[in-house]
């Protein structure tokens, strides 16, 4: 039985910025990854693209939302893939450096908290508590 993953994203850029490393890492490990985008992103971080004359839905594609990082994934081995994916989102080039810094910050946090070397990381929030036999 093959392994699979489903990524649900509010807008096209969201899955790149927030989970691009996890997607690349799991795809590299032979997961079949499917991505579902729920909107075009026409009023989000790529809003300046919508100010261009003639822009239509056919031609286009937070940290401030009470997000609590509880899991940090080491994405060092696919950080170059994630960066190349950033560069495909030309309408959002103003975010490339910002999300590069976010990944570096997450890597520093993950490395410091785990004691394992990590340069780039992605943070995730658990929706359900973990069941454990002991606190370690």
Secondary structure, DSSP 4 states (H G I P E B T S, - for coil): ---EEEEEESSHHHHHHHHHHHHHHHHHTT-EEEEEE-S--TTSTTGGGGGSTT--GGG---TTS-----EEEE-GGGHHHHHHHHHH-GGGGGGHHHHHHHHHHHHHHHHHHHSS--S-EEEE--SSPPP-SS--
